[in-house]
Amino acid sequence: MLFKTNHLISTLIPSVPNERQALQEAGETLDRRTQGDWVGQALARKVQSLDEHSIVVVDAVRIEHQIESIRKAFGPKAVHVHLTASSTELQKRYSRRKGKIKELSSYQEVKKSRTESLIDSLKEVADIVINTDRCTDNDVLVRVAAQLDLYSRDTTTLVDVLVGGQYGSEGKGNIVSYLAREYDYLVRVGGPNAGHKVYREEGPYTFHLLPSGTLTSEAKLVIGPGANLALDILLKEIRECNITNDRLYIDPRAMIIEEKDRRFESKSLKDKIGSTGQGVGAATARRIRDRGKKIRMAENIAELRPFIKRTDEVLDAAYAQGKRILLEGTQGASLSLYHGNYPWVTSRDTNVSGALAEAGIAPRRVRKVIMVCRTYPIRVGGSSGPMSQEISRREIARRSGLSYAEILRVERTSTTNKPRRIGEFDWVQFHRSTMLNGPTDIALTFADYLGKVNRNARRFEQLSEDTIRFIEEVERISGAPVSLISTRFHSRSIIDRRAW
């Protein structure tokens, strides 16, 4: 229920015109008469008929006496949330206001009221303070709801699953590369439209089909039945990484991408939705459409036969032996065919449930879900779909202190080398991703974009104060600890805060 104090003013003083200045003056008159008690008293009468579990929002309190009146009436149930923003942002918002109330000519006129001029001092007595700069209305709603513990935070416990929490390119490869040595089996699904870049002293390496921990561990490698394989890319990775047939297992039911699949996507989808044009979606469609016809699967390829084995049997044996398994998802939660912004989506479900299905792993076997997110999410350049608040690379450089040239060099896609679009951290999108994936842990990447100083941090407390506050809010909204923090693209760049 929404309780607006300006409506209450009109009720208590019917003669007041529906104008901003008149309402300000009437509110100040009521405050002098009642010492601010008029808000709490009216609210108490209003909620008498409501269910005890109802949520009531009061918009808005203006002086400390009003706050104390509500606290006195409702005790610990009352929570004072103070929203703040810069003067520049408030001026912009005021100029865009449209409603039934006749507004003053400018925000500066509003601030001439003594009560209005002192409102920001209420943050000193607030239970929760949220800076709403760079936020949409829905961002603020999500952040407040999380602070009030209104979101459920179900977690699960057993195989560890790592997925992207945004639109892909979150830095999953480097996180997997770091974690890989702790596991006996590394499992990969998806297709060559996702490139996972890992750090090497001799230069970065991008994995499109093999697990990203291939070079940093001795773990067995598994490619599940839901994968789409570009034969040339897969054979190249096997050769470059010196993979033997006693280490790699490819499910016989994995789909082979044909040249015609690539041609189809290059002609029809690259410009329309920002597709990488790797043929993954077209191959997936053929897998459904051409049932009953001859299509090539992994088991039909002579070069792959040394690696072919039913991966459900491989994994079942691993479970029996108590082996540790890391399942590496690809792309990001908001590119999901079912849960993303259609039609700017990929051809599969990119969330935990989709990755498990493609790998053939039962949900009850999952121990940890690690969701990787960037401080500034990206989308592929061009017509790749909506972003909440798109900003420029030059603005990222200005805020972070990093060079513009470096941002330009880094922000290109791993598969197609396209320039990326960059946006503000989207709290609404992030919250949706946490609902879809139920992460037990968050891995936060590109901490250096919040400040170049973070590149020198080797421990959590060495991060900038703004970064620590950002991480605390990510934890509040997700209900999961930020257990891994990547401060730069380097093998020793990850701050590890895990308790497991």
C-alpha positions, 0 to 999 in steps of 0.5 A, a space after each residue: 500500500 502506498 501512503 502519500 503525505 501530499 494526499 493527506 495534506 489535501 485531506 487535512 487542509 481541503 482549501 490548499 491548492 494542488 501546487 507544489 509551493 502551497 503544499 510545502 507551506 501547508 505541510 510546514 503549518 501542520 508540522 508546527 501545529 502537531 510537532 510532526 505527529 500528523 503523519 504518524 497519527 493518520 498512518 495509524 488510522 489508515 492501516 487499522 483495516 490492513 492485514 498484519 503482513 501488509 507492506 506500507 510505503 510512506 511517500 514521504 517524510 520531511 522532518 525528523 519529528 515525522 519519522 519519530 512519530 511513525 517509529 513511536 506508533 509502529 515500533 521496530 516494524 517501521 524502517 526509514 529508508 532515505 534516498 539521496 542523489 546529487 543536486 545535478 541529478 535531482 535537478 534533472 529529475 525535477 525537470 522531467 516531472 509530470 503529474 497533477 501537481 503544479 510544479 515550481 519553475 525549477 528545483 532551485 525554487 523547491 529548495 528555497 523551502 527550509 524544510 526541503 533544504 534540510 531533507 538530506 540531513 535526514 540520512 543521519 537518522 535513517 535506518 537505510 541510506 541509498 544513493 540513487 545516482 545512476 539508477 533507474 526507478 526499478 533499480 532503486 526498488 530492487 535495492 530497497 527491497 533487498 535491504 528490507 530482506 524481502 527477497 528469498 535467498 534459497 541456496 543449494 548444496 553438491 557438482 559446482 556450476 559457474 555461469 554468467 550473470 549478465 550478457 556474456 563476456 563477464 570474465 568467466 574464463 579467467 575465473 574457471 582457469 583460477 579454480 580449475 586445479 581444485 577439480 578432477 573433472 571440468 565440464 563444458 557445454 554451449 558452442 563456439 559462439 562463446 569465447 572464454 579468454 584466459 591469462 597466459 604469460 606468453 599471451 592470452 588464450 581463448 577457449 571456444 569449446 574446451 573447458 577454460 581450465 584446460 591449461 591450468 589443471 590436469 583435470 579430465 575434460 568433458 563436453 556434454 551432449 547438449 554442446 554444438 561443435 565447430 569441428 575445425 575450432 575443436 580440433 585446433 584447440 585439441 591440437 594446441 593444448 596437446 589433449 590426449 584421448 585419455 583426458 577428453 571425453 566427448 558425448 556422441 550426441 553432441 551436435 556438429 555445426 555445418 558450414 551451411 549453419 554458419 552461412 544462414 546465421 551470417 546472412 540473417 542474424 548478424 545485423 538483426 540481433 548481433 549474432 556471432 554468426 557461428 551457426 550454433 542456433 541454426 544447428 540447434 534448429 536443425 537438430 529439432 527440425 530434421 529429426 528422422 533425417 541424417 545429421 552429423 553428431 560427434 560420433 559420426 566424425 572420424 577425428 573425434 572417435 578416440 574421444 567419444 564416450 557417453 559422458 553421463 557414464 563418465 560422470 556417474 563413475 566420477 560421482 561414485 569415486 567422490 571426484 570434484 566436478 566444475 560445470 562451466 556455463 557459457 554466455 550470460 543469464 540475460 541471453 537466455 532463449 527463454 528468459 532474455 529480451 527476445 529476439 536478442 537472445 541466443 539459442 539455448 537457456 544460459 542459466 544454471 538449469 540449462 547448463 545442467 540439462 545440456 551436461 546431463 547433471 541432476 540438480 540434486 548433485 549441485 553443491 555450489 553455484 558461482 555467478 560471474 558478473 562484471 562491474 559494468 555489463 556489456 553487450 555485443 556492438 550493433 543491434 544486440 538488444 536493450 541495455 538499461 543505461 548505456 554509457 561510453 568507453 570514455 566515461 569508463 576511462 574517466 571514472 576508473 582512471 584507466 587509459 581510454 586506449 586500454 578500454 578500447 582494446 579490452 572491450 572487444 568480443 572474444 569470438 568476433 572481435 566486435 566493439 562492445 557496448 557498455 552499461 551501468 551496473 543494472 541492479 534489476 537485471 542482476 536481481 533477475 539473474 539471482 532469481 534464475 540461478 540461485 547463486 551461492 557465490 558471486 564472482 565479481 570481475 573488472 574491479 579496476 573499472 571502479 578505480 584503477 587503484 584496485 589493480 594493486 589490491 591483493 586483499 579485500 581491505 585494500 580495495 577502494 572504499 567505493 568498491 567495498 560498498 559496491 560489493 556489500 550491496 551486491 551481496 545484499 541483493 544476491 543474498 550470496 557472498 562475493 567470494 572471488 574478485 578479479 582486479 585485472 586480467 592476470 593469473 594473480 589478480 583474484 582476491 579469494 574470499 571463499 570459505 570452501 
